[in-house]
Amino acid sequence: MSSSETPDTPDFSTGIDSGRIPDNGIIAGRVGDDEAVLVRCGDSFHVVGAHCTHYGGPLAEGLVSGTALRCPWHHACFDLASGEALAAPALDPIPCWRVERVGSTLYARERLPAPRPRVIAGPALPPGVVVIVGGGAAGLAAADMLRREGYPGTITMLSADDSPPCDRPNLSKDFLAGNAPDDWIPLRPPEFYADRRIDLVLNARVAALDTKRKEAVLGDGRRYPYGALLVATGADPVHLDVPGAAAGQLMYLRSFSDSKAIIARAATAKHALVVGASFIGLEVAASLRARGIEVHVVGPEKVPLERVLGLDAGQFVRRLHESKGVTFHLGRTVGRLDGDTVTLDDGSTFAADLAVLGVGVRPSLALAEQAGLKLDRGIVVDRYLQTSAPDVFAAGDAVRWPDPHTGDNIRVEHWAVAERHGQIAARNILGQRVACDIVPFFWSQHYDVAINYVGHAERWDAIDVDGSLDARDCAIRYRRGGRTLAVATIGRDILSLREEVAMEQRAAGR
């Protein structure tokens, strides 16, 4: 150990004994003033940045899998040799340093250049123009991946939103709670689109898709010809008709503008009604409690989130919110709103000067239906995310795809899944034939409790709980026919990553 390092923060530029790190081991340290981690993969050693480029997760607490490093928070994955972000939700690379080995001592040398877009060799790319319909996670991830893969042609994103693609999970979490500034929310700064030559068209409502003429047609008559089309229309909040509700009184949360509108109303609100004990409804409830607002949650279910997490976990989530002051009215529906008075179907009343509805979403299928694409409670795609129409792909919340892990055709409304769909679709637009064999993953934040969920279990015949929910240290396995389909964890990030890798390996037959 050199005189410039301490036991807690070794400086890899001054040398470190390679014997200190076991295979697949990770050591936290630094390279000069830059935080870094040293990772061993067999006889190879890598020094890379210490933090995930998504939310800054500590990669020292992550998992080495093959030649990649996975983030413990939200399962982003990075190539250890180049730093490239291999899997969303991270889109940007982590820094890498060249490692020199002298005897048994390792030295971090100069910082390596960031990964450059690939150079595509061979025949000209089939699509001269790629049009992406949708301005959400899948659409942006696809545009980003097209450029990373070296696609030189035109990319046009047609978004019905009034703001660029944003960090939608944050809208119901830290941003709504007041812990994240506005400039954290856009996924990319304005110069990104100019630098990558991505034509982002906002307030662009596509009225029709003409798959014979290969054009996307806007409501104002503008036509966008395409060589390849990606349909990434996502899902829309379910709207409710509540007797007595004034125009604009019922608020929904989907876009950046929606979240800002709720925040503006919350500035003077004292009592909030949240309709729906869904993930987004409960995240909104937690964020409003962080603002000191009294919150009433109304939902028809007996236990929140029981359909997704099971009885025990659902009861735990209820206890957690109640401990923070949330009042539940479960097994109930809203009968009427009269100004600030909420009347439930059983006649009980309470005051609410802010009303937010989070009762689920429906896939946005109108365009796909108009275009004649095959539908089955979603846009039907093959394992390469190709729809029933030539040169038309689909990705994100509206898509139903063949899942190799369950053997079912599934549709999943998760942020990371949508981004990974977009990345896979982009590569298949370029003819790479990459199968969609991802393991679905989502996370949900409730105050200081994060729930990570890998896999997909729409139904199960057994639930095994290892550990303690109340101690916030547990793994919940959802099984069908003796096979684990999904695992939810609290306080066991590394286990969540290991379960994800195991599911990938099972699907691959390893």
Secondary structure, 3 states (H helix, E strand, C coil): CCCCCCCCCCEHHHCEEHHHCCCCCEEEEEECCEEEEEEEECCEEEEEECECCCCCCEHHHCEEECCEEECCCCCCEEECCCCCEEECCCCCCCCEEEEEEECCEEEEEEECCCCCCCCCCCCCCCCCEEEEECCCHHHHHHHHHHHHCCCCCEEEEECCCCCCCECHHHHCCHHHHCCCCHHHCECCCHHHHHHCCEEEECCCCEEEEECCCCEEEECCCCEEECCEEEECCCEEECCCCCCCCCCCCEEECCCHHHHHHHHHHHCCCCEEEEECCCHHHHHHHHHHHHCCCEEEEEECCCCCCHHHHCHHHHHHHHHHHHHCCCEEEECCCEEEEECCEEEECCCCEEECCEEEECCCEEECCHHHHHCCCCECCCEECCCCCECCCCCEEECCCCEEEECCCCCCEECCCCHHHHHHHHHHHHHHHCCCCCCCCCCCEEEEEECCEEEEEEECCCCCCEEEEEEECCCCEEEEEEEECCEEEEEEEECCHHHHHHHHHHHHHHHCCC
